[in-house]
Amino acid sequence: MKVSNIAALSVVFFISVNAIAAGPMCADLFSKRSNKSNAPSVVVISGTNREGANSLKVAETMRELLLDEGAQVEVLDLAKVPPTTYSSQNYSHTPKTFQKKFDEPIAKAESIVVVVPEYFGSFPGILKTFFDYVQAPLAGKSITLVGISAGKWGARNALAGFAETLTHRKASVSGTSRINIENVESKVDETQVIDADIRKRMKSAAQEIVESMVAQRGEEVPVEKLQKLVTAQIHSEVSLNSGLTVSGTLSNVILNEKNNSVAYIQTSGPTSLKDQYRTHVGQTPDMHKTGFGTPVGVLKNGIRISTLKNPEDIGLIEGERAKLEFSSGVVVEGTFVRSQKSRQGYLQIVTFMDCTVTLNGKFLFRPSWGRFDMGVGESVVQVKL
Ligand SMILES: Cc1cc2nc3c(=O)[nH]c(=O)nc-3n(C[C@H](O)[C@H](O)[C@H](O)COP(=O)(O)O)c2cc1C
């Protein structure tokens, strides 16, 4: 019998055998102005190092509006980048302080807002230079641009040009024609945006940013609900935010020790993997006769694999060894074989041979168990019985 994605079940939850409650499964992800660590995280970048920059005032206003929507927000001010960062030796080896203060927040942010001022019909050179030093992967990252100018065009050309440099790095850029702040001097005071109309536009952008982050995550199914399923030992359809559905009997849920979110799920018995209702080729109950296991969550470097269309974006090259480290501590190491995608073309299954999956030194999958089909997804968003 072929063993497939059977995990060493290191954590078992003993819960009273209750019937699985029917009804809505949504969790309240965050409350407004909360400090919850699972609140959507946004980085706002002030796109110049000019002293007294209006960009910083716009960035600070955006921070306030995003906080009002319940996000966690950090403003990165280009004026705070140590000038020594921009050295000829630092292109691929940025200094530790830059990594900590700029690269890491960018990598971890689910969404980024960049305030781009217009300098001579384009965006500031320092903004391009800054991003040339940023090592954080931008692939799949949602980036919203806000343009400001003294003139009447609100930096439209600057935004178009800067957007091109970001899409070259496979970022998902929006807002290039929506938030343009023209005659900026008359719209700000010493510290923030005071113009009511601009604030209104920025507020609706902030709402959209947070809503789309929540939609992308999906409303997480409470962990307790999954644990009850484990106890009940009944067949169910567990869907991840990537749209991948695992159809089988949930036998274990391993939690991320840091935040109690789901780090790994495991089924026992015949299991199939579907993109909504379509079973993926080769992912039938026959293939996964004895069960299926997969990590759930964000990679350690902040990447959400479900936002990607190409395996190369996370360094997966056919026939080559690869290592994926999740923020939960789960590590997947093996030879990349192939990927399978959703109808929309996003990654849903990534397959490895000769693969080891571990968590804190414990084996969840061993090479001798055969092919490892890793499901893609950062959260469990639906359970159907
Ligand atoms: C070097 C430089 C070039 C500029 N070129 C333009 C321009 O081409 N068109 C425009 O409307 N405003 C231009 N401005 C005005 C800026 O858009 C305006 O001062 C804005 O506040 C700049 O953002 P900052 O305050 O964050 O530096 C320029 C300003 C600077 C400093």
The ligand as an SDF file (V2000), in Angstrom:
LIG
                    3D

 31 33  0  0  0  0  0  0  0  0999 V2000
   13.4450   67.8900   -6.9830 C   0  0  0  0  0  0  0  0  0  0  0  0
   11.9830   68.2510   -7.0930 C   0  0  0  0  0  0  0  0  0  0  0  0
   11.3620   68.1870   -8.3270 C   0  0  0  0  0  0  0  0  0  0  0  0
    9.9910   68.4630   -8.4360 C   0  0  0  0  0  0  0  0  0  0  0  0
    9.3670   68.3420   -9.6430 N   0  0  0  0  0  0  0  0  0  0  0  0
    8.0270   68.5030   -9.7280 C   0  0  0  0  0  0  0  0  0  0  0  0
    7.3230   68.2770  -10.9520 C   0  0  0  0  0  0  0  0  0  0  0  0
    7.9020   67.9050  -11.9510 O   0  0  0  0  0  0  0  0  0  0  0  0
    5.9800   68.4500  -10.9620 N   0  0  0  0  0  0  0  0  0  0  0  0
    5.2910   68.8520   -9.8620 C   0  0  0  0  0  0  0  0  0  0  0  0
    4.0770   69.0090   -9.9370 O   0  0  0  0  0  0  0  0  0  0  0  0
    5.9330   69.0750   -8.6830 N   0  0  0  0  0  0  0  0  0  0  0  0
    7.2750   68.9000   -8.6000 C   0  0  0  0  0  0  0  0  0  0  0  0
    7.9330   69.1120   -7.4120 N   0  0  0  0  0  0  0  0  0  0  0  0
    7.1490   69.5050   -6.2520 C   0  0  0  0  0  0  0  0  0  0  0  0
    6.8510   68.3040   -5.3910 C   0  0  0  0  0  0  0  0  0  0  0  0
    6.0220   67.3840   -6.0400 O   0  0  0  0  0  0  0  0  0  0  0  0
    6.2480   68.7250   -4.0830 C   0  0  0  0  0  0  0  0  0  0  0  0
    7.1340   69.6280   -3.4680 O   0  0  0  0  0  0  0  0  0  0  0  0
    6.0160   67.5470   -3.1370 C   0  0  0  0  0  0  0  0  0  0  0  0
    5.6780   68.0670   -1.8880 O   0  0  0  0  0  0  0  0  0  0  0  0
    7.2790   66.7400   -3.0510 C   0  0  0  0  0  0  0  0  0  0  0  0
    7.1500   65.7330   -2.1120 O   0  0  0  0  0  0  0  0  0  0  0  0
    7.9930   65.8300   -0.7590 P   0  0  0  0  0  0  0  0  0  0  0  0
    7.5140   67.0580   -0.0410 O   0  0  0  0  0  0  0  0  0  0  0  0
    7.6110   64.5990   -0.0440 O   0  0  0  0  0  0  0  0  0  0  0  0
    9.4140   65.9110   -1.1140 O   0  0  0  0  0  0  0  0  0  0  0  0
    9.2740   68.8690   -7.2960 C   0  0  0  0  0  0  0  0  0  0  0  0
    9.9480   68.9610   -6.0600 C   0  0  0  0  0  0  0  0  0  0  0  0
   11.2740   68.6410   -5.9410 C   0  0  0  0  0  0  0  0  0  0  0  0
   11.9460   68.6880   -4.6080 C   0  0  0  0  0  0  0  0  0  0  0  0
  1  2  1  0
  2  3  1  0
  2 30  2  0
  3  4  2  0
  4  5  1  0
  4 28  1  0
  5  6  2  0
  6  7  1  0
  6 13  1  0
  7  8  2  0
  7  9  1  0
  9 10  1  0
 10 11  2  0
 10 12  1  0
 12 13  2  0
 13 14  1  0
 14 15  1  0
 14 28  1  0
 15 16  1  0
 16 17  1  0
 16 18  1  0
 18 19  1  0
 18 20  1  0
 20 21  1  0
 20 22  1  0
 22 23  1  0
 23 24  1  0
 24 25  2  0
 24 26  1  0
 24 27  1  0
 28 29  2  0
 29 30  1  0
 30 31  1  0
M  END
$$$$
